[in-house]
Amino acid sequence: MTPDADPEGRRLRVLYAAVGGGIGTLLPYLVLYLTDRGLTATGAGLVVGLMSAVGVLVIPLWGRLADGPVGVTRALQLSCALAGVASLALLAADRVVPALVLCALLLAAARAPGEALADALAVSAAGGSSDYGRVRMWASAGFAVTVGVWGLALERTGLGLVLLAYPATLVVAALSTRGMSPVHALGPLDSPGAEPTGRLLTRPVLVLLGGVLVFGVAMATAFTVLPLRIVDAGGAVWVVGVSAVVGAAAEIPLMRSSASVSARLGARRTVLLGGLLFAAAVTLYGAFAQPWVLVAASAVRGAGYALVYVGLVTAVRAAFPPRSRARGQALLQTVLMGVAPVAGASLGGFGYSHAPALPLFGATAVLALLGAGLACSRWARTPLEHVAPVEPSDAHLPLAER
């Protein structure tokens, strides 16, 4: 049974659609909202950077809370509730700059674990490890729909509504987790069979996370520089949005078919194929200066990202014991979506100002390949090839007994 063939699987699909939809309604427009409320472009960028830093700090704490007595499901519900309150507080802060900054940081701390905890739920579901992509693709679908639809709505109504749609997605996400089976509450840290945190960061896991970091730097560099490349090539700002939608839409079929692709090629080769596709797209960004070629290349980038991301989540799921999976996914998100963007965005901005486009994007493509290769290398010893579907009859068993 695939994870989207039962009621719990349907809840996961709704959860991911809401998570992706929330990202699509908030993050692409947050800088614009902050500048509209009176911050300078530099100030708004600084606030967004601080929000990323706060996420890096708190995601591991949320992971530990989820692996403790609270459980993954309740931790995710708490995150949604707090993020909803913080987003409404940010809306109420209006043009009071100190209040804007404080509420933005509180929002970052509350919403940071959303994707990691959703992944922890998905890979704990029956069949979740082998068919995770069929569930995760709904986040890409939610993002692709909302980033376009909400952008058109804001163009007609004004940026003051940026923070109204986001709490609605949080309500949907929280409600979707109601009634999920107890298998998702992974138990207290001091329960029998729990593993000390120090044993989790073994050398293979550190190599795996090193590969994640290198790939994440390449990903953040490409995402930071591509909008500048499109505009400098003569594309309008709305073309940047189209590029984001095309990339997200291209993720969907690859995530849906990731399990079958992995069955044919092997999990490691699938990750490497994703790295190759991502690197090819980034190379096209540097080789061509026509806006619509860059948009088309974003479809290749989205396909590559889908294969790499599904492989990384699956590898982390297999590398961490059952009672530490929330912390494992939290570490993945901390490195890929927290630490790596800080370095990648900085390097991308500096490189775009001081280097020709083709060498910059070429170096980024090399980093993407190196990161994907390292994450599934023999030094990482990631058990990608050994991840098998978890049948409903044995979903309650520890990993070692399956």
N, C-alpha and C positions, 0 to 999 in steps of 0.2 A: 504494500500500500504506500503510495506517495504521500508526502506531508500535506498536499492540498486536496486529498481525496476524502478526508474525514472532517467532522465539525471543527476540531481543533486546528486542522490545516487551514480551514476557511477563516478562522479567527486570525491566524498568522498572516494570511494574505491581506486582510483588512488592516492589521497592525502595520505591516510594511508599507502599504499604500498611504496610510496616515503619516508614518514617519517621513517617507519621501515627499509627501505633499506638504508637510510642515517645513521641511528644508526649502522647498520650492517657493513657499509664500514668504519666507523670512530672509534667508541669507542673501539672495541676489539683490535685495532692495534695502538691506539694513544700512549700508553706508549712505545711500541716498536719503533715507529717512533721517539719519543723524545730522546730515548737512542741512536738510530742510528744517530741522529743529534748532539750528543756530550754530552748530559746530563747523569749524573749518574743515577742508578736505584732509589736512594733516591731522587735525584732532580726531576726526571720524576714523581715519585709518589707525591712529594710535589706540582708540577704544576697541576697534575690532581685533587688533593685535593682542591687546590685554585680555580680551575675551578668549582668544585661543590659548593664551598662557594659563588662564584660570581653568580651562578645560583640561589641559595637560596635568594640572595639579590634582583635580578632583576626580577624574575618571577612575584612577586606581582605588580611591576611597569608596566610590560607589560600587566598584566591583567587589571589594571586600565585604561591604554591607550586604550585597546580593548573595554572596556565598555564605553569609552568616544566617542567623535565625530568621531574618526578614524574608529571605528568598528572592529569587529573580523577579517573579511576577509582581510582588508588592513593591519592590524597589523601583520597578519601572512605573507603576501607578503613582508612587510618591514623586518621582521625577516629573511626570506629566503634570501633576497637580501644582507642584512648586513652580515649574516653568510657566504654567498658565497664569499664576498669580504674578510672577515677576514680569511677564510680558505686558499684562494690564497695568502694572505699576510703572513700567517704562512709558506706556502710552499716557498715563496720568501725569508723568513728570513734565511733559510738554517741553518748554524751552528753558527750564531750570537746569543749567549745565551740570552742576554737581550731582543733582538727583538723576539726571540722564545717565551719567557715568556709573553711579552706584547701581542703578537698576539694571543696566546692561551687563555689569559683571555678575550680579545675582542671577540674571537670566542665563548667562553662560554656565554658571555653576550648576544650575538646576537642569538644563537641557543636555549637558555634556554626555551623560551616559546612555542617551536614548538608543543610538544605533548599536552600541556594544551589548546592552541588555536584550535588545530584540534579537541579535545574533545568538546570544546565549540561550534564549528560548528556542530559537529555530533549530539549532544543532542538538538540542536535547530532545526534540520531538522524535517520534518514531519515523525512521527513514530520513531524518533531517540532515545527517552527515552526507548521505549519498545524493540527495536531491535538494540540497539547500538552495541551489540556483533558481529552481522553480518557485520558491517562496520569495527569495530576495529580489527577483525581477519586478515584483509589485512596488518596491520602493522606487525603482527607476521609472516605472509607469506613473506613479503618483507625482514624482518630481517633474517629469516631462509635461504632464497635463497642467499642474498648478503653476509652474514657472511661466508658462505662456498665457494661460487664462488670467491669472492674477496680474500679470504685467499689463495686459490689455485693460483690465478693470481699473488699475491704478492710474493708467494714462487718462482715463475718462473721469476719474473721481478725485485724484490727488493722493499724495504720499501719506497723508494723515491716516489712511486706512490700513497701512502696512501691518500693524500689529493686531488687527481684528480677526483675520483669517487664521493666524497661527494658533491661538488658543482653541479654536474650533477643531483643528486637526489633533490637538492634544487630547481633547475630550473623546474623540473617536478612537485614538490609540489606547487610552485608558480603558474605555468600555470594551474594546476588543479582547482584552486580556481576562475579562471576567469569566469564570468557569473553567479556566485552563487547568489541566490535570495536575495533581500534586507532584508529578515527576519533575516539574519545573522549579519547585522549591528544593534547592539542593541540600539543604540541611545546615546545622550549625557547624562552625569551624572545628569545634572540639568533639565532634561526634566520631564514633568508631570509623576508622578508615580515612579520616581527614589527613591531609598532607601539610606539613609545615611549609610556610611560604618560601623559605630559603631553598628548599629542594625543587621548587618549581622552575627557577631560573638556571637550568642546567646549561652546559656549553652548547648542545644542539639547539636549544630554545633561543639562546642568545644569538647564535648564527642566523637562525630563522628571522629573529627580530631585526638583525643587522640588514638582511636582505629587504625586509619590509621598509626599513628606514631609507635605504638607497633608492628603492623604487618610489617611495613616497616623496623624496626630494625631487626626483624627476617629474613626477606627476604634478606637484605643486608648482614647479618651475614652468611647466607647459601651461597649466591653467592660469597662472599669473600673467604670462607674456602673451598668450594667444589674443585676448581682447585688444591689446596694444597693436599687435600685428594686423588684426582685421581692420582696425580703424586707420592705421597708417597705410594700408593697402587700398583705402578708399571706401571701405564698408561703413554703413551707418551703425549707430549704437544698437538698433534693433537686430542687426545681423549677428551681433554678439550673442543676443538671446536665442536666436535661431540656432546658432552653433551649439549652445548648451542643450537645447531641446533635441537636436539631432543626435548628439552624443549620448544622451540619456536614453533616447528611443532605440538606438542601436544596441544598447546593453541588454534589452529585454529578450530578444530571441537567443542570444548567446547564453544568458543566464538560464533560460528555460531548457536549453539543450546541453548545458555544461556536463550533466551526468553522463549522457550518451557519448559526448565527445571524449570525456575522460575514460569511459569504458573502451573506446576504440583505440585511443592514442596512449593511454596511461596518464595518470594524474600529473606527473612531473612534466611530461611533454606538453600537456595541455597548458600548464602554467607558462612554459617557455614559449608556446605558440602565442599566448596572450601578450607576453612581453615583446615578441617580434612584431605583432600587429600594432601595439602601442608605439614601439620605436619607429615603425614605418610611417605612422601618422605624424609623429613629431618631426620626422625628417621632411615630410611633405610641407609642414608648416614653414620650414626654413627655405625650401627649394622654390616655392611658388608664392607670388604676391597678389593673386586674384582672390577676392573675398569668398566667392562661391566655391573655389577649389579648397579653401581652408575649411569651409563649412562641410564639404563632402569628406575631407580628411577626418573631421571630427567623428564621423560615423565609424571609421576604422579604429580611431582611438577608443570610442565607446565599446566596440566589440573586444578589443584587447584588454581594456580595463575589466570588463565583465569576467573574462576567463581568469585573469590574475587574482581579482578580488575573491571570487568564489573559492579558488584554490587556497588562498591565504587563510580565509576563515575556516575552511575544512582542515587545513594543516594545524592551525592553532587548536581547533576542537580536539584533534587526535593527540596533540602533544601534551595536553593538560588533563589531569585526572578529573573524573566526573564532578567532584565537589569543589573544583577550582576553575570550572569553565567560565564563569562570569569574569573572574580575574584575568583569565587568558584572553577573552575577547576585549576586556577593558585595556589590557596591555597593547593589543593589536591596534585598537582605535587611538590610544594615546600616541603610539609611534607614527601610525600612518596618517591620521587626521589632526594630530596635535604637534608633535615635535618636528616632523618632516615639513609641514607647511611653513613653519617659522624660518627654517633654513632655505627651503625652495623658493619661497616668495622673495626673500632678500637677495638670493643669488640671481634669480630671474630678473628682478628689477635692475640690479647692478649690471648684469651681463647685457641686457637689452640696450642699456645706455652706452656701453663701451665696446661692444663686439658686433660684427656683422651677423645677420640673422641665421645664415646657414651654419656657421660654426657653433653658434649658441644652441640652436635646436639639434644639431648633430651631436654635440656633447650630452645634451639632455637625453637623446635617444640611447646613447651608449650607457648612461646611468640606468635607464629603465631596463635594459637588457641585463646589466650586471646585477641589479636588484632582484629581478625575477629568477635569474640563474642561481644566485646565492641562496635565496629563500628555499629552493627545492634541491639544493646540492647535497652531496653525500656528507659534507661536514655538518649540515643542519640535521641530517638523518631524520627528516620529517617523515612520519609514517603515512604519507599520502596514499601510497599504493595499497595500504592495508585497511583503509577506512571502508567498512562494509555497512550496508543498510542495517539499521536497528529495527528488528521486527517488534511489533506491538507486544508479543508475548514475553520478550526479554528486555523491554525498555527500562524496567525497574532495576535491572542488575547493574552492579559496578562494571566499568569498562573491562577490567581484567577477567570478568566471568562471562563476557559475551562471546 
